[in-house]
Amino acid sequence: MTTSTFNRSWARVVLNALTRYGVKHFCIAPGSRSTPLTLEALHLQSQSDVECHSHFDERGLGFFALGLAKSTQAPVAIIVTSGTAVANLYPAVIEASLTHQKLIVLSADRPPELIGCGVNQAIPQQHIFGQYPIASINLPKPNNSFSPNWLISTIEQACSTQAQKGGVIHINAPFAEPLYEANEAEIGNDPWLAPIQRWLNQPQAQWINRQATQQDVLMHENWDYWRTKRGVVVVGKLPLEQGMGLKLWAETLGWCLISDVQSGIEASLPYADVWLSNKTVEQRLLQADIVIQFGSQVVSKRVNQFLSAFKGEFWLVEESQDYLNPYAHQQTRFVAKAHHFTRVHPPLRQKPWLLEPLALSQFCAGFIEQQVGGNLNEASLAHHIERVLLPNGNLFLGNSLFVRLVDAMCKLPEGYPVYTNRGASGIDGLIATFAGIAKGSGLPTVGVIGDISTLHDLNSISLLRQITQPTILFVINNNGGAIFDMLPVEPQAKDKFYRLSHNLEFSQIATMFGIEYLRPYTWADLATKLKQAYARKGVTIVEIKVNDHEGSALYKSLLEQISRASID
């Protein structure tokens, strides 16, 4: 059997092992060395419900795969060739590892004898992603002295760990030349595959049949005591199914509920980022006996400051096993899903113990509306974001000033899916992630990102051409990184080295990639044009051009005025 044919047999085993753990999407970057993997992925697509995607930019491809993993809640595989193509996946690997999204990187490689001797496109790829993967497998060059059973077991060991913990697997796969002109008929009759032929013919069969075990969370031994005390519940990023009933649970206890924009929970005390700027209210909230935090990655600076300042009993409920203690609290840590925790910690009905946050939150609703006014700008879009959402859709928020404005100034519908990249909170690949979420979910999706984030990921606009349902990408063009307006930096240095004012707009970019483009000037104009966009099967880029400092100035003004408000 030729080398090229056996390479394909080897790749067939690897990819079939991955599909047994739920991989239905293969994201493929162009390249020669990865040919055995690419062609086998295409073979799988022709034989099953596997879907293959492609993109010319590995960095964008990694984030597209991340978006697919987020929206499908299933592992997604990425196939790349050797060399710096692999290194371009690093930002997506970091983000996925921090948020426990299931990515599997299949990096093709030169065989060991061609590493470190001056061969083109050959770099050391083993452990290239450092500590971020939960498993790193450096496969040998395909050789029939290794049994297919061993190859399956090696892949399954990593996949079973990922199934329990989430995170990234890196499989480095060297292939010797020739890479092309494999004999398709010989692959199917390869005697090396004979011991596993039955397994190959049963697409759902895993090599190791593990019985799932679920360890239920136990009631805290002092819950009967703590549930009678004054409490605050803070909810960060949380899967939608875990938030069911959490609002009622907190309200029954009479505890203050502060929910993040990523929680999917309709806020009992909305605008917390704003009203917590009032130190009198913050000090009264700090009189709580206990704080229970569900989830992590809280957006609000003021909420994080409250969590840092709190010195009482602190419990954290989060299903991952990560060490989550940014403020070095002495705490009780529950490795559990939120709804499992609340099920075994029944509430005791009590009256609310603190009314000032409710009064100030209600005041903020009208005050924010008054300050925002009727113009179409980033602050008003954040405050009224529900106006641009379709029922049964998704919202994706980038990592710019806008996500903070939404968290501070809006009240989202209960249970509306909100996606972010808040693991490392970078601006890498936000368009690509948005595209992956839309593609993976198949639902109408709205994304809002900043202009610098857009410039950073222009290549990924080409991915939007794959989307076939009504999808809107808002680009907030405030002529640079307006989030840096919040920093006390000298103006000249801030503009040149932080804000990066660019004086660009995005209409010609949309034209270049064949994407519909709108630039509304008023809310009425936006409403009319959105009706047309939502009737279209595909993506529309909506550029909201605003004054450079308007959004950040209004945000700072809100915080300052509320901080001085009297609550007596």
TAWO-V40608 format. One line per field, one symbol per residue. phi: phi as a letter, one per 30 degrees, with the letter a starting at -180 (. if undefined). psi: psi as a letter, one per 40 degrees, with the letter a starting at -180 (. if undefined). A space follows every 10 residues. Layout:
phi: ???
psi: ???
//
This chain:
phi: .dedddeddd dddedddddd cjdbbccccd ldddeedddd ddddddcacd bcbbadcddd dddddddddd dchbdbcbcb ddidedddde edddddddci dccbcccdbd dedccibjdd hbbdcdhdci ddddabccdd deaddcdded dddddddddd ddddcijccc ccbdbdddcc iddeddddcd dddedcdddd dcecdddccd ddbbcddcdd dcdedddccd bbccccdbee ddddiddded dddicdcccd dddicdddbd iedddddddd dedddddedb ccccibhddd dddddddddd cddbcbcadd cddbadchdd bcccdadedd dddcbddcdb decbceeddd ddddeddded ddicddaddd dddceddccc ehbbbccdcb edddddddbb bddeiddbcb ccdchdcdhd dddedddddd dicebcbbbd ddddddbeed eddddddcce bbcdcdccik ddedddcdce edddddccdh ebhcbcdddd decicdbbbd cbdddddddd eddddcdlcb cccccbdecd ddddeddedd dddcddcd
psi: hidddddddd ddddddddde fehehhhhii iddedddddd dddddeeaei hhiiiehddd dddddddddd defiihihhi aiaedddeed ddddddddef igihhghiii ideehfeeii fhihehfdeb ediehhhgii hhheehiddd dddddddddd ddddeaahhh hhgihiiiei fihdddddeh ddedeedddd egdehidhgh hhihhiiihh dfddddeeih ihhhhahhid ddeheddddd ddeeihhhhi dedehhhdgi fddddeehdd dddddeeidi hhhhaafhdh dddddddddh eahhihhhdi eihggdefih ihhhgiiddd dddegiihhi iheheddddd dddddddddd ddaeihaddd dddfdddeii ifaihhhaga ddddddddei giihehhhii gecefiehfd dddddddddd deihhhihii ddddddfdde dddeeeheih hhhhhhgffa gededeigih ddddddeddf hdfiiedddd ddefhihigi didddddddd dddeehgaih hhhhhiided dddddddddd dddeihe.
//
